[in-house]
Amino acid sequence: MIEGFRHLLFPEVCVVCNKLLEKEEQQICSGCFNEFNPFPTSDAGGNALKLAVNDHFGTRAVPSDAWCIYPFHRSGKLHEAMHAMKYGGLFPLGTLFGRKLGELIKSGKPTEPFDAIVPVPLHSLKRIERSYNQAEKIAEGIAGVLGSPLSRRCVERCSYTGSQTGLTLTARRQNMAGAFRPGREACKGRVLLVDDVLTTGATMVAAADALLESGAESVAFAVVAFTEKE
């Protein structure tokens, strides 16, 4: 966290390698971005994500559409950047990644506008622990590019769950059972659900079910990274 505050105070250095940033660079230098190794085409990451959800939860859980920028591994520079965003207080990284996600969505096949962009919510206690929701920052970046409205009240996290990292698929499902419910605002039309990293899809599938219960016609997924099998 101290390292995160240092970068907030001195944002002219890359949060990954501490190299001085060029005038056009923000938060992360172009050299580190190049080492993140994005999926080769605009739809490759989304297709990999949908295939993983289908394998784990069946066709009924596959999102109407999906986008993802990077394959994710438990080491390397992307892991460092995502960890800094999620746990190190570097919430501007979320907005930066969100803008890149928004640009990825715009660069692919034409899509109908979204009626709402919805970040996967944190439980209120976990939000107090972190002071912000990284998925919300990512969603803000996407909304800024696409011009679709951001909604924070369509779905609520109603149970405090521990980290999903390292859990089996069965444990992840159990962890997410009943974790979400429809929020204080109805969510109609076409919804884009946003999170930072997808592994099995348990969290996003559970949140999408709550959105559909709230009145959404369809739910698409957008994540910064998808955890590939090691």
C-alpha positions, 0 to 999 in steps of 0.5 A: 500500500505504501508503494501505491501511495508513492506512485499516486504522489509521483505518477511520472514513473511506471508502476511496474518498472519505475522507469520515468514515463514519457509525456504521452504515457500514463501509469504504465510505460509502453515497454511494460504494456508491450510485455503484457501480450494481449490476445492477438485479435479483438474477439480472441479473448472474448471467445476464450472467456465464453468457452471457459464459461461454457466448459464450467457452467454450460451453455445457459451461463455463456454471456451474450457477448464477451471481451478480454484484453490479456491472458493472465498468469500468476507471475509477470508484469501484468500480474504486478500491475493488476495486483497494484490496482487491486490491493496497492491503492492504484485505482487510476490503473482501473480507469486506464485498463477500462479505457483500453477495454472500451477501445477493444469493444469499439474496434471489433464488430459493431454492437448495439449500445449498452443500456447499462455498464455494471461493475461486479460489486464488492461487499460493503465490508470489503469495500471498506477494507480496500476503500474502492472497487477496482471493477467500478474504476474499470467500468468508469473507463469503459463508460467514458469510451462507449458513452453508455451509462454506468449503474452501481445499484442494479446488483448487490453483493449480499454475502462476504466471501473470501478470495477465490484465488486457489479455490477449486471450481466446486469451492468457487461455486459454493463461495458464490452461491447466494452472493448476489441479489438484484439491487435497488434499481431495476436493470433493463435492456442490454447490460455489460458486466465488468470485472478485473480478472475471470478464472472460472467465471463463477463470480460473473455468472452469479452476478449475471444471474442476479442482473437477469433476475432484476430484468436485464434482457441480456448480459455481456462480460468485459474483463481486463484479463482471463486466467489461462491454465498454467 
